Amino acid sequence: MSQQDLTADMLTRIRNAVRNGAESVRVIDNKLNRGVVQVLKDEGYVNDYDLIEDGRCGLIRIALKYGDRGERLINEIDRVSKPGRRVYRGAKDLPRPMQGLGIAVVSTSRGVMSDRRCRAERIGGEVVAVVS
């Protein structure tokens, strides 16, 4: 597990769990991870999440969501902005994954939100991940 980039670790755990058809996955809790998971829940990519106290840093248990016939809703989930290379975009320049069918998760001064909401509120920020 990468202690340097907890968000990349979370995205990798979600990607692997979805490929394996798991019902849920546990990731390390921090403020950015909580915001990313909330955006995934709001956009319909995961069912729910809850916080687990483990006496150390805490965990987030994410209940993954699949289609009616068991098909994956998350086909790709990639980290865009990394600790070595941060990627910032204005509201007009935010990516549109799959011509609007996917989402970009953006960390703004008003919290973590999806690219659609950023465009509606006309605010840019750091592009954390792209989900399609």
N, C-alpha and C positions, 0 to 999 in steps of 0.2 A: 504494500500500500504506500502510495506517495504522500508523505507528510507535507510536502511543499505546496502541492496543488490539490486541495481537497475537492474542488469542484470537478476537475478532470477525473479524479478517482470516482466520484459519484456518477458521472456520466458513463464511465466505463462499466461500473457495476450494473447500472440500469440497462445498458446495451447488452451485456452478457446475460442478464436475467431474462430479458425479453427474448433473446435468441434461444434460451433453454426452456422457455415457456413457464417460468416460475410465477407463482401467484403474488409474491411480495419480495422485497429486497431491503436490506438495512444498509444505511450509509451514515457517515459521521456528520453530526449536527454542527452547523455554523450559520451565521446570518445569511450569507449568500446562497448556500445550499437550500435553506428554508425558503428563500425567495424564488429560486428556480423551481423547486417542487410545487410551490403555490401557483406559479404561472402554468406549469404542466397540468395541474388540477383544474385551473380556471379554463384552460383551452381544451380540456377533455382527453388528455393523453394518459392520465392516471386516475384511478378511482378516488383514492383518499390517501392521507398520510397521517401519522401520529408520532409524537415525540416520546422517546424512551430515555429515562434516566438510568445510566449504568454506573454512576459514581465517579466517572471520569469526565469526558467531554460531552457525552450524550449521543444518542443515535436518532435517526429518523427512519421509521418503517414505512415504506412506500408500497401501497397496494396497486399493482400494475393492472392495466385495463387491456382487454382484447376485444375483437369484433364478435359478432353473433356466431360466426362459424369458427371461432378461435384464431382468426387472422390477427397479425400484429398491427397495432396502431402506430407504434414507433418503428419505422423502418431504418432511419438513420438518426443518430444524435451525436453531434460533433462539437468539440470545443473550438471556439474561434479566437477569442482573446486569451493569451497565455501569459504567465508571469514574465517571460522573457520578451514578449512582444504584445503589447496591449493594442487593441483595435477599437478606436472610437469613431462613431459616425453621427452625423446630424440627422434630424428627423426625415429629411428628404432622401438621404443616402442609405437608409437602413436596408439590409437585404430582404428580398421577398422569396423565401425558399419555395420551390415548385410553383412559381407564379402565384403565390398567395395561399396555396393549399397547406404549406408548412408554416412554422413560426420561427422567429428569431427571439431569443431571450436577451433583454437589454437591461443592464444595470444603470439606473439614472439617479439624479439627485433626489427624485421623489420615490425611490425604491425600485425593486426589480419588477419589470413588466414586459409584456409581449410587444412585438414590433407594431402590431395594429393599434394598440393603445397608445404607443409612443407617437405614432403618426397623428392620431386623433387629438392628443394633447400637445402636439408640435414640440416634442422634446427629444433630444438625442442622448447618447451615452455610450457606455462600453458594451459592445456586442459580446455576450458571454458564450452563447451556444446557439446552434441551429438545429431544429427538430423537424423531421419530415417523415 
